[in-house]
């Protein structure tokens, strides 16, 4: 009996130890295997279960408090059950302040509708991830946070609460604001740059138009040899300045994504050949052999942008001529691939010279703006370092590739290459380009033409050129004067400047169109940007002639509208 009493006391002690959390306390069972031993075994098993449960709970609690993000546990009625240390530190609340309060009280009042949407999504999908809200701190300031909502389940897979994980994104929002401000400043700088280039273009093109135009007129007068040489030098300088201005405008338009690649049918061999032929004579003037060739397999008619393809090719040919003192220049176009199913031909152009070559370490930078492989070449050979940069960007816009081969073993000179893929259609027909006889062109029936420009030099130039072609020219120096003249006397064609004091060309054109004036009006302007041309068209003008213009451009415009 004493032994039994002692065993019962040991069991009571065992139960007390387990109840006090001493789960490692052990009690041995007897060898009899009686009912008391079964109780002892059951208590031992319970102690181990409690131990495991407590260790798991402590482990999860340590994770819960150690997470750097804010954690909130809600009851099923959306009241706050508890929060972690990170939440207390960031918001200034204590868990004691929050327990039992509705969770919406810790969010800004402006978030109520969005919180409701998040809860609907939680109910529908079982979670709502990475939704931005403004938390309300204890000092009434707001904290931007990215919040994720999910359900907590018990052992029976029943919803026991809601877990909210809130990540402080204050720093991210500050960075976003900084980037937004930087973006606005960059856009403002780009806008200022565009305005400056537009104004610069206008201010340079206006006097340049006079220089180029009157020089072209002077070439056709009686000159002695010395005078003819001087005029040719002026003509060459004007052309160089025009090319530089056009290159700068092209580069800016490319950077602003304002260049559109055309898709028109053209005869690739005839078009390229007509542009390369003049350079044969320039090369021969330096006693450099110049040849161009095409694969027979190349389709005759392709669809693409002939202007840009020729611009790239001429840039490469001009460089080859510039940097080749003796030897040869060969231009070749081969068919790299023909996809008959897609009706697409990949053309591979090469321009190979026997010139000075380009070192390997310089071959990457030559495609950068205002860069040449050797800065000393700028003085020796001239140039601005824009041609290759523009060419590579244009090829990229045509979804092609461009590169260089130079400095290879046994190679002399340089090979520039580019390839573009163009659609072709055997059924297409292309009208042959009409040859324009510049100096011989004459207008039939003495058409009446009104020239409107506030610059007397431009008026005098246009008047001389047009009268030599057989036109009867009237001039006006303002939009108001043009409006009055055109209202009283219909002209067969009007050349209208855009920027003039008082009523500008756009306003004058709009008023004429409102008065049902139906004769063609061509913008005659130094504004070369596409946006400016679009404004002219929207005002009611029919076309755009950019200053400085060539005789060929003017004749083409006259053929089109008279």
Secondary structure, 3 states (H helix, E strand, C coil): CHHHHHHHHHHHHHHHHHHCCCCCCCCCCCCCCCHHHHHHHHHHHHHHHHHHHHHHHHHHHHHHHHCCCEEEEECCCCEEEEECHHHHHHHCCCHHHHCCCEHHHHECHHHHHHHHHHHHHHHHHCEEEEEEEEEECCCCCEEEEEEEEEEEECCCCCEEEEEEEEEECHHHHHHHHHHHHHHHHHHHHHHHHHHHHHHHHHHHHHHHHHHHHHHHHHHCCCCCHHHHHHHHHHHHHHHHHHHHHHHHHHHHHHHCCCCCCCCEEEEHHHHHHHHHHHHHHHHHHCCEEEEEEECCCCCCEEEECHHHHHHHHHHHHHHHHHCCCCEEEEEEEEEEEEECCCCEEEEEEEEEECCCCCCHHHCCHHHCCCCCCCCHHHHHHCCCCCHHHHHHHHHHHCCCEEEEEECCCCCCCEEEEEEEEEEECCCCCCCCCCCCCCCCCCCHHHCEEEEECCCHHHHHHHHHHHHHCCCEEEEECCHHHHHHHHHHCCCCEEEECCCCCCCCHHHHHHHHHHCCCCCEEEEEECCCCHHHHHHHHHHCCCEEEECCCCHHHHHHHHHHHC
